């Protein structure tokens, strides 16, 4: 079992910044990928950024110039620094983890944290 807890969402003005955090607990040693997705009403959940166990990071191309994913292994936490936010970035942001144990694999999701961007 992997448990993910997000924090850091909230209201920000256009052009502002926010940092989201996601702390993982449980079977940390089985996690191979962690990252963030986001979802707005009526749309599919979409990739924001992920980081592999080895440290390789993938961003959505449209976000990589403004968003930065990082990880603190000592705290089992990943962070998403979001800059120059626009109303189009408003969404529920979900922390994600993919774990594997032998032939078994599993997707884990946090409860989501709401990001609102408005003046």
N, C-alpha and C positions, 0 to 999 in steps of 0.2 A: 504494500500500500504506500502511496505517495500522497501527501497532503500539501496543497498549495494555498498560501494566504497572500492576497494582494493588498496593497495600501498605496495611498498617494494620489488617488483621483480627487476630482473636485472641480470647482468653477475657476476658469481663468479667462482673462480678456484676450481678444485676438492679438497675436504677436507675442504673447507671453510664453512661459515655460512651465513645465511640470516634470516631476520625476516620480515614476511608479516603481514600487518595489514588490518583489514576489519572493517570499520565504518558503522553502521546501522543507518538509520533515517526513519522517517515516523511512522508507527504504531508499535512502539517498544514493546508495552505492549502485542502484540499478538504473539510475537516470542517465540517459545517453544524449538527450536533447532537451533544452529548456528555451522558453521564449514567450512571445506575446502575439496574440491575435486580437482583432477588434471586430465589433459588430454593431451595426445600426439597424433600427427597425425595418423590417421588410427585406433586408439584405443578408447574404451569406456571411458567415464569419470569415475574415480575411487575414492573411499573414501580415504581421508587422515586422518581426525579426525573430530569429532563433540563433542559439549558440549550441554547438556540439560539446560533447565531453572533452574533446581535444582543443576546443577554443575557436573553432571556425564559426564565423558569423555570417548569416544570410539576412539581407534586408529586402523588403519590398522596394523595388527600384524608385518608386515615387517618393519614398520616405527617407532614404538613406542620407540625404543631405541635411536633414533636420533632426532625425532621431538617432540616438546612440544607445546600443545595448551593451551592458557590461555585467560582470559577475564577480561576486566575492565568495570564493570557495570556503573560506573560514566560516562564513555566515550562512552558507547554502542559499544564497540569495542572488537573484538577478535583478538588474535595474534597467529601466527604460527612461532615458533622458529625452524629453520632447521639447523642441525649441520652435520658435516662430509658429506657434499654433494658430490654426484658422478654424472657422466653424465647421469646415469639412472634416476636421480631425475629431470632432465630437462623436463619442461612441462609448460603448461598454468595452473596456479592455480586459481581456482574459489572459491570465498566466497559463502556460501550457508546459507539460513535460511528457516525454516519451521514454518509457522504461522497458528494459528487456531483461529477462532471466531465462537462460537457456533458449528454448524455442518459443517462449511465451513473450508477447509484447503487449503494451498497454498505453493508451493515451490518458493523461490526467489533466483535469481543468480546475482552475480556481473558480471562485464564486463570481468573479468579475468586479471591476471597479469603474464607476462612471466618470467620464471626462466630459465636461460641458465647456464649450468655448463661446462666449458671448460678451458683448460690451456691457 
